[in-house]
Amino acid sequence: QVQLVESGGGVVQPGGSLRLSCTGSGFTFSDYAMHWVRQAPGKGLECVAVVMSAGNVKYYGDSVKGRFTISRDNSKNTLYLQMNSLRAEDTAVYYCARGAVVGTGPSQGFDPWGRGTLVTVSS
Amino acid sequence: SYDLTQPPSVSVSPGQTATITCSGDKLGDKYCCWYQQKAGQSPVLVIYEDAKRPSGIPERFSGSNSGNTATLTISGAQPMDEADYYCQAWDRTTVVFGGGTTLTVL
């Protein structure tokens, strides 16, 4: 079945860096746009980054522009999120989510989602 | 920036119809999706492209989108439908989520 598994979360000090990974299985990874969506404790959903299927088109949320970088390795079925200059407000569960419709972008929604990985930014 | 507005909470009795709205400027010109998130779980897509249901989503879930408002309708809501619901759209280069609506069925 289609599955997404995130890893790389943890505790990091303000100003530090962390790299998240998401490995997909059960589908042709290179056919789909991929996304990172985060959820701060007790809060709603925020999409931080999008990468289209070929990896050459990327979009970022305003709150992370210039600090976070999304990338993908289609040969390894893996999505990445490099997070630099981390702040306390970046504390959240980070979800990896696949585009819902093959060959399309974020307008068609995200399906499925991984279980998430917790990032805590604290001194 | 583009904003999507949802009511914070909706409450219905079991078997009643639950209606959750999502408002945004000319939202009807964009695709709208809906997600269900139960406590402690990851979000699940329940409606995409305004009115389509992914496989495995019960028929009681339906969606519409026109003008400035998208609507998620749960016909014959069940206690298992208690969850937070989020709408989502794509505006130019930005993914936008609504603030979420907590549905209570009791």
Boltz contact constraints between the chains, C-beta under 6 A:
constraints:
  - contact:
      token1: [A, 44]
      token2: [B, 99]
      max_distance: 6.0
  - contact:
      token1: [A, 44]
      token2: [B, 100]
      max_distance: 6.0
  - contact:
      token1: [A, 45]
      token2: [B, 86]
      max_distance: 6.0
  - contact:
      token1: [A, 45]
      token2: [B, 97]
      max_distance: 6.0
  - contact:
      token1: [A, 47]
      token2: [B, 95]
      max_distance: 6.0
  - contact:
      token1: [A, 59]
      token2: [B, 93]
      max_distance: 6.0
  - contact:
      token1: [A, 100]
      token2: [B, 45]
      max_distance: 6.0
  - contact:
      token1: [A, 100]
      token2: [B, 48]
      max_distance: 6.0
  - contact:
      token1: [A, 106]
      token2: [B, 90]
      max_distance: 6.0
  - contact:
      token1: [A, 106]
      token2: [B, 95]
      max_distance: 6.0
  - contact:
      token1: [A, 107]
      token2: [B, 31]
      max_distance: 6.0
  - contact:
      token1: [A, 107]
      token2: [B, 90]
      max_distance: 6.0
  - contact:
      token1: [A, 108]
      token2: [B, 48]
      max_distance: 6.0
  - contact:
      token1: [A, 109]
      token2: [B, 33]
      max_distance: 6.0
  - contact:
      token1: [A, 109]
      token2: [B, 45]
      max_distance: 6.0
  - contact:
      token1: [A, 109]
      token2: [B, 48]
      max_distance: 6.0
  - contact:
      token1: [A, 111]
      token2: [B, 45]
      max_distance: 6.0
  - contact:
      token1: [A, 111]
      token2: [B, 54]
      max_distance: 6.0
  - contact:
      token1: [A, 113]
      token2: [B, 42]
      max_distance: 6.0
  - contact:
      token1: [A, 113]
      token2: [B, 43]
      max_distance: 6.0
  - contact:
      token1: [A, 115]
      token2: [B, 42]
      max_distance: 6.0
